[in-house]
């Protein structure tokens, strides 16, 4: 039954038709709950009259809804109302690939870009065990921005009719019913031979269809043609594609890829779409020069000699090239948004940096001969950029968890995941087309085409190594410069070098970081907001003279130097993740009453049970390159006073006892970690509650004050544990409550002590807020819908607050703890300065103590012909 504009299906209002196909009619609709447009695909009566088929559709739709990928059109749900049953899907604007092909042959580079994105989508689905079964140009859309979206993933399987194996009806889209209802003949042309025979299919059927689609994009014609469906199926089973129709400029590796995808025997076909995913991202191959007889014997030796000579020339040019002529000139680039991590391409023509918009980081690019930069689409939540040697690609680390090392063309396109990554990032892209990047496990190396990462350095954990970062592959590719991170203070960092031939590793500069070797023969590094230069011998890998300060007022490690002598650095200020900020009382509508307290480096604060005081974690220095350490303070907003509770080590993450008499906190003292507590009136020194091997962060306590909930990282796992507090009966040893690779911070116990709210990504990318029973066991309830961090309960337990990560909005959700547990629809209260801005609710939930940050802008200082200054 056709639907007219204004018809409602649950919360969705039909606004007009979009099209029709063999699986149903498609409409544009408006989602009244989330204020977005969606696509509604109604199901023919033949499908939902079959109870078994509908049950299978429900199961398959739940699996398909788990696909979360930028190149896959999402399924939002199933709706049924007044005899109409429909799928709710992501609305994708733009033409289908079939329409694009009909408009003319697609140029090679564009076709490969589209194919790469299709392969990326298939790979993500295949990793979850999902096969498309009906890949064809009509099921692929290309948005106006060039983003490819694959539609109808797995619906062929979900909607097909149960039949015996081998029946002609078992073909996923060309069923007997489908031919009767007029399914377009073109669908048959994309079937794999095993599909055409009605056999059971797996991911290799998608690989066949991928080859057919790629062939059609390159040639503008069907791969297998016939006057009837039977003729088309016969061509698939017996005929080869007309390879002569491929464009003359089709690279040999693409021709090989097509032949491997279109092998009739599935066992001989390309095994994984990831192999195609790599091939579609390679540069055009250069045809080999034929060798004459008698020459081939000495060619390998000649090539080896040329390689050695080329290496020597490379090193000589780096160390002996004259400084560019001209007088050094200085000017500023001011960006309206916060920005960090500037990096220049080798020739100095491009500047990449990480810019924050709405609290979300992304990589931006500025051509140095242009007035403004631009964000690179697809790099959201990205950081630590690094250019390829030719400046045409950018590698970067992107989250949310699990972090990945990725690369993307500077001109824009598809972001390609290369391997897993951890903290202490930054990367160096070598001339051998490998990328070395920092991590909490030491330096890692991975091919720029992706694959298994290999360790380069090993942490010296006995001497306190926490990670290795800021790598630079030195000229010649035989050694790597890097920074050893030993603690939170920048003073606890040193610069080392590893010889890749001997694997010998040694420190070359103490109390320095973010080192770069430049072609004047100097080692440049940062210390205390100043850049230093020291002569460095590439052969001996050693500093050969005293260091000299060359640039002052640099913000920590935020600097970059090109081979052409261009220097860009961020003008100095407070560094690190903590910035000076003030506080304000804010009501539920966002009206703020600023407090007169001067700016501090607030890291965390929480109001006392009576709402009159705040226990705060405050870093101790302003206007230096990095805060030194943090302490626990009691802040009285009414009187404007700060009372210090800790005087030793680095302390943070305060938690009030329910009676307001104690503050529990995390502390790092020398090489020892622990959880302590101190009277809130500062009447006694802090006492140790628990000594731990690694940092432990307390977050909340049960309403009876007997149990503390804290978080600890162990390897790649995040663990939430419980600790029985002194004076309470029960086990004194910590007990595991939750464990996950993807847990976020801030697990919070409800005021009735029966539930815990916490953030978790489950490996799906976006972090959401969940609630689970305490102390367990039991199922979990998802609270947020569009991403969430920093959950906290109202004091009466009837509301749960959290921050919507992408928008920085403080959200509120009505809660009924039950039984049963019921959560309402999230609604926004007001916007915070950033997703990480601190806030705490008063007992009545009507006011919030909120961190306020000044409007932030970033200034990069550019110095031309800087090598001339450096040689002086």
N, C-alpha and C positions, 0 to 999 in steps of 0.2 A: 504494500500500500504506500503510494508516494506521500511524502510529508510536505506540508505547506509551511511557509514562513510564519512564525509565531507559535508553532506546535512545541510543546514542552515534553522532554523526556527527563524526569527527575529535575536536577538543577540546570539542565541544558535547554536553551531555547533555539530552535531552528531559525536561521536567518536567510537561508537560500541553498539551492542545489549546487553541488560541485561536479558531479558526474555519476556514471554507473559502470559496472563491470560484471564479470561472471559471478562474483561473490556478493553482490548487492549494490544498492544505491548509496551514494556518499553525499553528505550535506555539510555545510558550514553551520556551526552552532556557537552560542555564547555560554560560557560557564559562569553562572551568576555567583558562585561561591568564591572563585579565584580571579574573576574579572579577566578572563582570557578567551580567545577563540580556539575552538577545537574542531576536529573532523568527526562526524558521526557516520558510521557505516552500518546500514540496516541489513539484517540477515533475511534471505528468502525463507518463505514458510517451509520449504522442503528441508531446511536445516533444523529449525527449532521445533518442527513437529516430531522429530526423532529424538526421544529422550536420551538415548545413549550418546548420540552425536552432540547434544547440548551439554551433557555432563563432561564429555571429552573436551569440548570447547572451553568450558569453565576451567578445567585443569590446565589446558595449554595456555589460556590467556594469563593465568597466574604466573606461569613460567616466563612467558614472553614479556610480562610487565617488569620482570627483573632485569631486562636488558637496558642498561643505562650507558649510551654511547652517542657521541655527537653526530655520527653518521647513520644512526638508526632512529626512525620515527617511532616515538614511544607509544605504548598502549596504556591508557589511563584507567580503563575499566569496562565493565559490562552494564548496560542499563536495560530495564524492561518496564514498559508501561503501556497499558491499553492495547495489548496484543502485539506491540512492536518490540522487537529485541534488537539491540544494536551494540556495536563496539564503539568505545570512545577513544579517539586517537589524537596524537599530536597533529596540529594543522601545519602543513608545510606549504609555503608559498612558492610559486615558480613553476616552470614547465616540467613535464616528465622528460626523461632521457629519450623516449620514443619521439616526442615532439621535437626535441633538439636534433635528433638524427634526421628526421623528416625535412628539417630546414636546410640540410646540406652536410657534407662530410666534415667531421670534427677534426681540427688540426691535431697533429701528433702530440704536442706538449699538453694540450687541453685534454685530449683523450686519456693520456697516461695519468694526469692529475685526477680525473674522474675515476679511472680504474683503480687507482691507488686508494681512494676513499671508499670505493665499494669493497675492495679487498680488506681494508681496515675494519669495516662493519662486519663482514663475514667472519673474520678472524675472532672478533669479540664474541660473536654468537656461537661459533664452533667451540670456543673454549668453555662455554656453558652447556655444550651438548645440544645446541639448537641448530637445526638445518632449515634453510629458507624454503627449499623445494620448488619455488616458483620465481626465481630470479629472472627478470626480463626488463627491458628498457621502460615499459609502462609502470613497473614497480620501483622505479628510481626517479627521484626528483632532484633538480639542481636549483638551489635558491638563487636569488639575485646576487648574493655575495659570493657565489661559487661553491657553497657548501652542498655536498651530496647527502641526500637522505634516502635510505633504502626503506621501502614501505612493505607492509604485509608480511613481516617475518613470521614464518612458521604457521601462517593461517591456512595454508593448503592442507597441512597435516591435521590441524584442528577441525577443519570443516569437511574433510573427506569422509565418505561413507565407509563403515566397516565392511570388509570383504575378505574373501579367502586370498591367501598369498598367491600371486601369479595371475589373478583375475585382471582383465583389462580395465576394470573399474578402479583398480588400486593406483592408477596413475594420479598424481596429486591434484592436478588442475584439469586435466583433460579426461574427466570421468565420463561415463555414458550419459549421466544426467547433465553434465556440463555441455556436451556436444548438442544435446537436445535443446538446451536453453540458449544456445548460440554463443558459446565461448569463442573468442576470436581465434582464427587459425594460427595467428602468430605465436600463441602460447605454446603450441606443439613444437614450434621451431627452436625452443630453448630447452627442451627436455634432454636429459642424458639418455644414452642408449638403454641403461638399466631401467630408467623410468618408462621409456617407450615400451619396454617388454613387460612392464607391470611388476618388476622385481622390487625387493626391499632396497631402500636407498640410504646413503649416509652423506657425510659432508662432501664426498667426492662428486656427488651430483651437482652441488653448488659450484664446484670448481669447473666442471664442464660448462655450466650455464655462464659462469664468469668469462670463460674463453669465448663463448658465442657472442656475448654482449661486447667484449673488447674488439673482436673481429668486425662486428657490425659498426662500431663507432669509427674504426679506422677505414673501412671500405664504403660505408654508407649503404650497404646492401645486406640482405639476409644471408646467413651462413648456410642454411639448409632451406631450400625452396621446393614447393610442390603445388600443384593445382588443387589438391585436396589434402585433408588431414592425413589420409593414408599415404599419399605420395610424400608428404613432409616427413612422416615417421620412417618411411622406407629410406629416404635420403640420409636421415640420421644414422640408421643402422648399417648402410652400405656405402655411402658416398663420402668422399673427402671434400673439405672446403676448397674453393678455388684460390690457392695461395698466390696466384699471379695478380689477384685483385688488390693485394695489399699495396699501400703507397711505396714508391721506390725508396723513400727515406726511412722506412721502418727499420729500426736497428736489429742486428742479428739476434740479440738476446730477447727481444720482444717476439720475433718469429719463433724462437725456440720455446718461449713461454706459451705461445698460442698452441704449438704442436703438443706440448706436454699437457695442457689443459684439455685438449680435444682428442686425447687417446680414448678409443672406444672401450678398451679393457680397463676397468677401474683400478686394477692392480698395477697397471703401467702408467696411470695418470699421475699428475702432480699430487703429492700426498697431503700437503698442507697449504692453505691459502696464504699463510705467512711468507712462503717462498715467493709467491707472486707479488705480495706486498712489498718485498724487498726489491724485486726486479723492476717494478714500476717506478722506483725512486732512484734509479741509477742514471748517471750522465750518459749521453750518447757515446757509444763506442766508436773508436777510430779504427778503420779497417786496417788490418796488418799489411805491412809491405812484404811482398813475396821475396824469398831468399833465393839467390842463385846457388848452384852447386859449387861446393868448394868453399863457400863463405860461411856456411852454417857451423863449421867446426870452431871457428874463432870468434863467432858472434857472442856466445855467452861470456867469454873472457873480456871482450871489448866492452860489453855492457857492464860487467863488474868494475872494470877500470874506470869507465865513465861515472859510475855511481860513486866510487871513492873520490874521484876528482871533483864531482859535483858537491860532495859533502865538504871537501876542503874549501872549495870556492864559497859555499854557503857560510861557513864559519868565518872565512877571511873577510867576506863582505860585511858581516855583522860587526866584526871587531875593528875594521880599518876604514869603513866608509866614512867620508868626510861629513861634517855637520852641514845640513842644508843652509844655503845662504840666506841672508835677510836678518833683520832685527827682530828679536822676540817681541810679540805683541800680546796684550792681555785684554780679554773682554769677558763678559758674564752672560750666561744663558739662564734666564729665570723661568721656572715652570710653575704653573698655578697650583699643582698638586704635589704632595710629598713624593720624592723620588730618591732612589738609592742605586748602588751597584752600577755606576757607569763603566762601559767597556768600549774601546775603540777597535775598529777593524785594523788590520796590520798597516794598510796604506793611509789610515786616518780619514777616509772619506765618509765613514759611517760611525755613528755613536748609538749604542744600545744602552738602555737603562730600565730599571724596574720602577714603574709609576703606580701610585695607588689612586684608585677612583672608587668612591663609596666604600673605602676600606678594603677593597679587593685589589691585590697586586696583579699587574700584567706587564709584559715586556713591550716597551715602546722603541721606535727607531727614528733617528733624526739623521738625514743626509746633511753633512756639514756645509754643503753649498745651498741649503734651504733654510728658511726662517723658522719653520715649525716642525716638530716631530709628529708621529702618528702611532697609535697603538697597533700592535700586530695581532690581528684576530686569531683566536684559538690559543692564546698564551695566558689565559686567566689563571690566577693562583700560581703564576710562574715566577722564578727568580734565578739568580746566579747565571746570567747570560754569558756566552762565549762565542766568538765568531769562528767560522771555518777559515782556513788559510786564505782562500780566495774571497772571503767576505760575503759569500752568497747564501750562507746558512747561519743560523744561530742555534747553539745547543743551550738548554736551560733545564733547571729542575722544577718540577711542577707537582702540586698536591691537589686536593687533600690526600691524606694517607690512603694507600701507600704511595710514597713519593716515587716519581719516575724521572729518569734522565730522558729528555725528549729533544728533538730538533725540528726546525721549521724553516722554510725558505724566507729570506728577508723580504721578498716580494709578496709574501703571504701565500697561504695554501694550507695543506694538511699538516698538522702536528703529528710527528712520528715518535712513538715510544721506543726507546733503545734498551733500557734495562732499569732495574730497581735502583733507588738511590736513598741515602740517609742524610743526616745533618752534616754540618761542616762542609758545605758544598763548594762551589766554584769549579771551573773546568778549564782545561787547556786542550786545544784541538791541534794535533800534530800534522806535519807534512806527510806522514805515512797513513793519514786518514784514520787515526785512532784518537780517542778522546780519553784523557786522564782526568778524573774528578775526585774531589775530597769526600770523605765519609767518616762516620764514627767508628769505622773498622779499619781505617787506613786509606791510602790512595788506591783507587781502582782504575782499571783500563778496560775499554770496550771498543770494538770496531764502530766507526761512524755509521755503518749500515745496520747496527744493532746486533745483539747476540748475547752470549754469556760474558759477564764481566770477570776480569781476573785481578787478583790482588797485586799491587805494586810494592807497597810498604806494609810493615807490621807494627802495630802499636806496642810501645814499651810500657805496658800497664804497670809494671813494678815501679817505674819512675813517674807515674801519674799521667801518661798520655791518655787524653780523652778523644782525640781525633786528629786527623791530618787534613789540611785544606789549603786553599790558595795555590794550587799547583801551576807551574810553568814548565813546559817541555823546552829545554834549552836548545840553542842552535846545534844542529847535527843530530838531535834526537837520541843522544846517548846518556843523558842525565836529566833529572827533574828537580826543580827547586820547589820547596813547599814549606808550609808553616805547621809546626807542632803545637797543638792546643792542649794545655794542661789544666786550665781552670777558667772560671768566669771572668777573671780580670785579664785585661789585655797584657798586663805585665807578666802573666804566666804563659807567655807564648815565645817561641823561638823559631829561627829560620834554619832549615836543614836542606841538604842536597843528597840525592841518591844516585850512585853510578849504576846504570842499568847493565853494564858489562860485568862488573864485579859484585853488584848488589850491596856494595859498601855504602853505609849511610852515616852522615855526621852533621852535627850542628855547626853552622858557619857564623851565625849572629845570635847572641842571647838577647832576650827582651826586645824582640822586634817581630813584625808580622807583615803579611801581604807583600812579599818581596817580588820584584820584577827585575830581570836582567835586561839592560838596554844596550843598543849597539855601540854606544860610546865606550863600552867596557866597564860600566858601573852596575853595581847592585843597588837598586832603590828599594827602600822599605819604610814602613810607618812605625812611629813610636811617639806616644803622647801628643798626638795631633800635629806632628811634624814629620815631613819626609826627609830621610837621610840618604846620602849617596856614599858608597865605598867602592874603591877599585876592586875588580873581581877577575880572577884568572880562569878562563873557561877550560883550559887544559888541566890544570891542577884542581879545579873546582874549589877554590879557596879565596877568601878576602885577603888582599895583599897590601892594604893600607888603612889609615884611620878613616872613620866615617865623618862626614860633614853634613850639617843641616842645610837643606837646599830650598825647602818650601815650608812655611809655617801656616797655621790656621787651616789644616786639612782635617776634614771630618773622618777620623778613624782610618779605615782601609778604603775609603771611597775615592780612589784615583785610578787613572789608566793612562798608558803611554803607547803611542803608535811608533812603528818603525821610521816614520817620516819626521819624528821629533815633535809631535803634537802631544801636549799634556792637558788632561781634563781632570779636575778634582772638585769635590763638593766642599763648599766653604764650611769651616769648622763650626761645631756646636755640640750639644749633648748627643752622644751616640748611643748605640744599643737599642733595644726594643722599648726602653723606658724614656719618656720625654716629660719635661716639667709641665705640670698641669695644676689647675685650681679645682675647687669643689663648689657645688651648688645644691640646694634643696630644689627638687623638681616634682611637680604634681603629675597626676596621671595623664594630663593633656599636654605636658611638655613645658608649662610655664615655670621658669627658673628664677630662683632667688640666690644670686651668687654669695658665697661666703668670703669674708675679708682675708682669710688665711693666704699668705703669699704662695707662689708656685713651689711645689715639691715634686720629687720623682716618685709619685705614687705608683706602686706596682700592684697592690691589692689592699682592700679594706673591707671590713664587714661590721655592721652595726651590732651593738650589744643587744641582749634579749629585751631590755627596756627601751631601746632605741635612742638612748641619750649619749652614748659614746661610740667611737669606732676604733677597733683594733686594726692597725694599718702596718703594711710592709712598705718602708720608704728607703730608697737608695740614698746614700749619704753625701753625694757630691753633685753640684750643679756647675754648668759651664766648663766642663772638662771633657776629654775625648771619650771617657766612659766612667760610669759610677763605679766606685771602688768596692763597696759592699753594702748590704742592706741590714736594717734593724727593725725591730717591732716597737711600735709606738702606740700610745693611747691618745686619740684625738677627741677633744670635747668641743663640738660645734657651737654650743651655747656660749662658752667662755673663750673659745678660740685658743685653747692651750694644747700643747703637745707634751706628753710625758713619755720618756724613753724607758723601755723595759729590758733591752738587751745591749750588751757592750762588748761582745766577743763573737768573732766569726761572721759569717753571712747567714742572715736569718730571714724567714719569710713564711707565708701562707698561714696566717693566724686563724684560730678557731676558738670561739667563745664556749665556755662551759654553760649549760642551761641556766645556772644560777647567777651567771655574770661575774663570778669571783676569780676564774682562771682563764688564761689564754694559752692554748697549745700551739706549737709552731715547729717548723722544720729548721734545722741548723746544720751548717757545714763549718767545722772548726779544724783547721789544718788539713789533715788527710782523713778526718773522721766525720761521719754523718750520723745524725740522730734526730729523734723527736723529743722535744722538751716541753715543759709547761712552766708558767710563771704567774704569780698572783697579779691580777689586773691593777691592784693598787701599788705595785712595785715594792711591797713590803719585804720580799725575800728574793734571793737569787734564783735564776731558773734551775730546775731539776731535770735530770735525764730520765725519760720514760722508756726509750727504746733506742739501742745502738743498732745501726744498720750498715750494710756493706756499700750501699749506693743511696743516692738521694731519695728520701721518702717525703711525700707532701700530704699533710693532713688537710681534710676538707670539711668534715662535719662530725657531730657526735649524736648519739641517741638521746631522746628527751629526758631519760633518767640519768644522763651523765656518766653511764657506766662503760660505754663502748665508743671508741674512736674509729672513724672510717678514714683510711689514708690510701694513697696511690704510690706505687713504686714501679720503676722500669727495670726489667730483668731481661737483658739481651734485646730481642725484638718484641718482647711481650710487655703489655701494660697490665699490672695487677692491682686490683682493689682489695685491700685486706682490712680486717678488723683487729683492734687491740683493746683488751680489757684494761681499763684505767685503774690506778691505785685506789685501794679502799673498796673495790668491787669484787664480789665473788665470781668465780669462774676461771677459765684457763688464762694464764698469763702470756702464753705464746700467741703470736699473730695467727689468724686463720684466713685462708683465701676465700674471698666472696665472689669476685669476678675476674676473668682473665681473657684478654683479647689482643690481637695485633693492632686493633684499630680504636682502642678506647681513647677518648679525650679526657682532659682534666675536669675537675669539679663534680665528682659524685656527691650527691646531697641526700641526706636522710630526711624523710617527711616528718612533720611535727608529731605525728602519732607513732613514729618509729616503725611503721609497717612497710614503707616503700622507699626505694632509692631511685632518684632521677640522675641520669648521666648521659653524656654525648658518646656516640659510637657511629662509625661509618660503615661497619660490616664489610669493608673492602669495596663498597660500591661507589666511592668518590665523595659525595656530599655527606657531611656529618649531620645526623639528626639526633633529637633528644628522645630517650626511651625511659620508661619506668618499669622496674622489676620489683617483686615482693622482697621484703627483708625480714629475716635473714635467708629467705628462700626455702625450698625451690619454687618455681612457677614460671609462667610465660611472661613475655615482655610486651609492653604497650608503647607504640610510637606516638609521640606527642606533637612534635613539630612536623611541618609539611614541606617547607621550602628551605631546609637547612637550619641548624640551630647549635649554639654554644652557650656556655655559662648558665646552666639552669640553677634555679633556687626557688624554694617554697615560700609562700606567704606564711606568716606565723600561725594562722588558723588552719592551714593545710587545705584550704578550699580553692587556692589558686597556685599555679606553677608559672613562674616567670622564666624567660630565656631570651637570648639575643639572636635574631635572625641574621645569620652571618653575612649574606650578600648585600643586605640593605642596612645593617647596623640598627635595625629597629628593636626596641624592647617590646617583647610580646607577652601576653597574658593568656592563660588557658584556665577555664573553670574546671575544677577537679571534684569528683565525688569518690572518696577512697573505698566506699562500699562496705560490705560486699554487695554487688560486684564493683570493680574499679571502672569508673567512667570518666573520660576526658572530653571536654567540649571542643569547640572550634577555636583555634588561635586567633586573637585579634590584637592589632598593634596599639601601643600606648604612645610612644614618642621615639624619636631617633637619637641615638647616641653619637658621640664624636667618631667612634670607630667600633668594629666588632669586638675589639679587645678592651674598650673603655670600661673602667670599673664602675660598679653601682651596687647599692644595697638598699633593701626596702625597710621602711619603718614597720613596727608590729601591726599597725592597722592596714598596711598595704596601700595607703593613700599618698605617701610621699616617698621619695627616693633620694638618697645621697648619691650624687652623680659626679663623675670626673669630667671636667671641661678642658678642652685643649684649644689653644688659639688657632686661628686660620693658618694653615701651614702652606708654605711655598718652598721651593728648592732652588738654590742657586749653584750652578756649575760654573767654575772658572776655567776658561780656555786660554792656554798659553801656546802660541805658535813659535816655531824655531827654538824650542826649549833646550835642545841639545847644545846650542851655543852658550846658553847660561850654564849648563851643566859642566861643560868643559872648562869654563872659567873657574 
